[in-house]
Amino acid sequence: MSEATIAMVVFGVIAAGAVVMLVLERRGIAARKAARGGREIDVSNLIAFGSAAGEGRKTQDS
């Protein structure tokens, strides 16, 4: 086999792997969404305010 053929085979294997990983990730996302009853979870508060936002508090109580 020539170098060009080997390069195409390697690229094809990498591309096929990427497609498989994408499909598996999409299925995982769908399964997690179904487990939550179809609800989306907004994580922006958790990123901005930490774990206290998950408990409904954005600031520390004195």
N, C-alpha and C positions, 0 to 999 in steps of 0.2 A: 504494500500500500504506500501511496505517496504521502508526503507531509501534509498536503492540502486535504486529502481524504481523512487522515488521522485528526486533523484540526476540526473538520466538519463533524466527525463522530464525537469528539470530546465536547464541542459546543452543543451538539444535539443532546448529549447526556446531561449536561449542565442545565440546558433549557427545560428538558423533561423533568429534572429534579425540581426546578423552580416551580413548574406548573403543579406538580404533585404537592409540594409544600403549600402553595397558595390554596389549592382545593382543600387540603386538610385543615388549614387555618380557618377558611370560610365555614367549613362544617363545624369546627369547634366553636366559632362565634355564634353560629345558629343554635347549637346545642345549649350554650350558656344563656342565650337570650330566651330560649324556650323554657329553661329551668327557672327564669325570673318571671315567667308569665307574659313574656313579650315586652317587658318594660326596659327602657334604656336607662342606664345609670350615668348620671352626670358626675364626673370625677374632678371637675374644675375646682369645687370647694375643697376637696381633699388635698389637691395640689397646693392651693393658696393658703389654706388654714390648718392643714395637718389633720390628725385623727380626731381632734375636737369637733371638727365640722361634721364628721360622721355621727356624732352624738347630738347634733343640733346646736352646738355651741361654737361660736366663732371667736369668742374672747374668753379669757379666764375669769371666773367669778371670784370676787374678793370675799 
